[in-house]
């Protein structure tokens, strides 16, 4: 029977004092946790399955609250995400929920999060994102980014920036979002990577692609995390390696 294997890991890194990332895998969530051993969950391929990473905004209050709210909302909505319109509406609903939760709570004012994820259904993967967390297709032809970073243009020679131009929440007044969407095939043998920028800022795409080419599932997730740690672990690191099996 065809299935989807999701191997996930979430860690604060070496600089931050706590983890503001959250992760959704089907009905399950990891919110603000510390894991160094990848965990694998297996789901039958058929009904929509959502796998997503939410990265709470650093430098603003309660990033972990915002990311957990979004992860749990997506977990609840997952089985109903049966197309682009449903995914787009779900992301916009999450944005609204972050603002509503922060309204009237001074300790939460300005909280926000990025989000990036996949909805896996039979034969298709639908990628979505707001912010600079990422989704990759890790096919046999190499790594291909499906998400679109919401960052301002970078000057020559610079690869990353902490500035994001679109997030869920993150302001004192409501701002709508326009989620990025992309589709890819989801046949047995296909693989994907969903991750926060705590992985992609210190580790370039070429290195990510090589690790995913050499390793599968749990070993791939561990080696990706290890690469970010060896590069200084400057931010929270959350990732999910997604594989379609049969």
N, C-alpha and C positions, 0 to 999 in steps of 0.2 A: 504494500500500500504506500503510495507517495506520502511524504511527510516533510515538515520543515523543522530543522534543528537550529536552535538559537543558543549560542554560547556567549555568555555575558560576564563582564567584570566591571567593577566600579571602585575607584580608589582616590583618596584625596591628593595624591602626588607627594612631593617632598617639600613644598613651600607653604601651601595653604594649611591652616590649622583645622579645617573641617571640610567635608564634602558637600557641595551645593548641587551636585548632579543627581538626576533621577533617571530611571530606565523602566520602560514598559516592554513586556514580552507576553503577548496574549493577555490573560486576566491577571498576570503577576506583575508586581512592581518592586524595584529596588530604589529606595529613597534615602539619600544621605548615608549610605552604607560604606563599609570598608571591606573589600574582598581582594585577596591576592591569588585565590584559586578560582579559575573560571568555572562557572556552573552552566550545565547544558540542559535545556528543556526541549522536548520533542512534541510536536503538534501534528495531527493529521492534516494533510493538504486538502482544502475544500472551502470551508467558510472563511471569510476574511480574517486574517491574523495581523495584528498591528505590532510592530517592533519599533520603539522610538527612544530617543535620548533627549532629555531636557536639561539644559545647563543654566543654572541660576546666575543672574548677572552679578559679577563681582564688583565691589565698590559701592553697592547699593544694598539696602536692608533686605533681609529675609529671602535671599535667593533660593535657599533650600525649600522654603514654603511654596514659592511660585513654581519651582520645578516639580515638586511632589504633587501639587494640585493638578498640573498639566498631565503628568504621568498617570495619575489615578483616573482622571477624566477620560483620557484616551483608552485606558484599559477597559473602562466601563462601556465606552462607545464602540470599541473595536469590531464586534460582530456585525454592526450596522454600517460599516464603512465599505460599501459595495460599489463605489465609483468615485470619479473625480469630484462631483458636486458634494457628495457626502463627506469626503475628506476635507475639502475646502471649508465646508460649513463647520466641521468639527474643530478645525484649527481656529476659526474665528470665534467659535463658542468658548474655546479655552482662553483666548485673549480677553474676551468679555469677563470670564470668570475670575481671572487674575485681578482685573480692575475692581470688580464688585467685592472681592474678598479684602482688598486693600482699603476700600472706601470706609472712612470713619475709624480706621485703626492706625494711629500715627506710627506705630512700630513697623507697619507693613507698607507705608506710603512709598511709592517708587519701586516696589519690588517688581522683578521681571525675570524672564527666562527666554532662552532660545529653545527651539525644538527642531528635530530632524527625525524622520522615520520612514518606514516602509509599511505598506499594506500588502500582504502576500495573499493572493487568491490563486485558484487553479489556472496556471498558464500565464499569469501576469504579476508583476510587482509594480506598485505605484509608490513612487518616492515623493516625499513632501518635506518642506522646511521653511522656517522663518528664523533668521539670524545666521550664525556661522558654524553651527554644528553641521555635520556632513553625512551624506549617504553616497556610497560607492558601489558600482557593479564590479565585482572581482572575477570577471570571466577569464577564459583561457587566453584571450588576446591582450590581457593586462588590465590595469585598474582604470576605470572610467567614472568620473564624478557625475552623479545624477542630481545632486543638490546645487544650489546657487548661493554663494556667500553674500550676505547682506552687509558688506563692508564698503567704505569709500574707496575710490581708486588709490592704488598703492604707488608711491614714488619708485623710480627705477632702483633695482637692487634690493628692495624690501619685499619679503615674502609674506609677512603676517602683520596684523594690526589688532589691538584690543577694541577698536571702535566698531560698533555695529549700528547700522542704519535702520533696522527693523527688528523688533522683539515683541514677544507677548508680554503685555504690561510694560513696566519700566518708566512710566511717566506719572505725573500728578493728575493729568487729565486724559480721558480716553482717547486713544489713537487707533484707528482701524489698521488691519494688516492685510497684505496680499500674499498668500502662501505661494511658494514655488512648487510646481508639480512636474513630474516626469515619469514616463513608463519604461519598463524593460520586461523582457521575457523572464519567466520563472519555470524553467524545465529542470528535471533531475540533473544534478551536477552543477547547476548555477549557484553562485555564492555572492554575498553582499556584505558590506561593512557599514554599520551605523555607529557614529562616534561623536564625542564632544571635541572641542578644539584643544583640549588638554592632551589629545593624541596628535592632532594634525599640525599644531603650531610647532612643537619641537621635532617632529618626525616628518620629513618631506614625503610626498606621494611616491617617489621612486622607491624609497625604503619600505613603505607600507606595501606596495605592490610586490616587492621581492619576498617579503615575509609571508604574504598570503599565497604566493606561488609555491613556496617551499613547504609550508605547514598547513594543516587542516584543523578546524574546530578548536578544541581546548588548547592545543599547542600553539595554534596561530594566535588566539586571544592572549595567551601568556606572553608570547614573544613580542606582540605589539605593545602590550603594557610595559614589558621590560625595556623596549627601545625608548619609550617615553621617559621612563625612570632614568635610564642611562644618559639621556639628553638633558637631565636636570630636573625632570618632573615639576615644571613650573606652575602647573595648574591641576585641577581635578581631572582625572582620566576615567572616562566611561566609554565602553565599547560593546558592541554585539556583532559577532560573526554569524551570519545567517546562511544556511545551506539547504538547498532543496534536494531531498533524497528519495529513493524508491526501494 
